[in-house]
């Protein structure tokens, strides 16, 4: 799964990326010296560096020790976490919303950290299916939860503006771990609340 992907340790070489973008513009039949394109190579390089910053983040620093004791073991759900990612097949964006639920076992994670976990994995070249699993695995590891559920609904520009060009298509993926997988009632409660 994700273990086979290269994990850059340092920021990309933006000068090299800009030079490659300049070559790409020429191959596409454009003139990189044209007024509107003069700064495009460096803008694209900065943009790609930002959009893939998740490679240079790690779970420990993202969570940053934001655990809090909780005597409850009720379901915690955070809905409508915006996400923006790049499809690894065409390097086109997919955008959507993520819902995370978990049942704590004595500790909860700071709510903003859930959103930061989503961003860390979304800001990589991705497929939605893997993104959903990575978020669920990370929340399970970090919270030690009894169970975790993640649902992502997203629109993929690679489907909308090329290929089949289906403007209203939306993909839904889910990952359930622990009691969310083994207990039908818990899973149904999460899925009902996630709607």
Protein Blocks (a to p, Z undefined) as FASTA:
>chain_A
ZZmpccdfbdcdfklmmmmmmmmmmmnopafkbmklmmmmmmmmmmmmmmmmmmmgcfkl
mnnopacddfbfcdcddehiacddddfklopacddddddddddehiacdfklmmmmmmmm
mmpccdfklmmmmmmmmmmmmnopabdcdddddddfklmmgcjopakbccdddddehjll
mmmklmmmmmmmmZZ
